[in-house]
Amino acid sequence: MKVLSVFVLMLAAVFANADELSIQKLQQLLAGMETFEATFVQHNYDGRGSVLQTLEGSLQAKKPGKFRWQTKPPYQQLLVTDSKTLWLYDQDLEQVTVQPLDDRLVSTPALLLTGKLDELNNAYDVFGEQLQKEWNFVLTPKSKDVLFDRLRLEFTAKGKLSRMVIQDNVGQKTVLTFRDVKSNPKLQDSLFTFEIPAGVDVIQSAP
């Protein structure tokens, strides 16, 4: 029993160290991305693994807190934030939803690209693994007031974000595969503001 106890304590120490190293490595990779630009293919799966929906689009991100996400027809939507206000524009419905960017929304997976890296340790349990120079990380939110249960970030050997897998509490999964990835391109701040088109319905939403 004494030997077993020592082994368990050693194992716990190894995993605690692994988590700390994982956070440091993830912070290092994300810190190198002051701006980020890519196209993406998004597949949404139900709890049984059947495809519910496939989307294509593009995204741009800029620290601190600026983000632009646009999907192509037939599911055309635009999400823009300047770090304070979030606009969600549905062109088919001729409707835009406007709301303050609160902490719960900042914790959504895509907005991690623009967040405060020193808060990763407080917000998530992080475990990483290196496979042939590629890094994969699993993030589990510590708070229950988050829109997902599990997040996987995959980076290439060159440190570029290549895939994001998001899973919710009922087993539904969203897989984002990034293409044409550009780290630190020059992005104008005007990308991250939104002029509401004339004639559309405006919904003011509380955070």
Secondary structure, DSSP 8 states (H G I E B T S, - for coil): -HHHHHHHHHHHHHHHHHHHHHHHHHHHHHHT-SEEEEEEEEEEE-TTS-EEEEEEEEEEEETTTEEEEEE-TTS-EEEEEESSEEEEEETTTTEEEEEE--HHHHTSGGGGGGS-GGGHHHHEEEEEEEETTEEEEEEEESSSSSS-SEEEEEE-TTS-EEEEEEE-TTS-EEEEEEEEEEES----GGGG-----TT-EEEE---
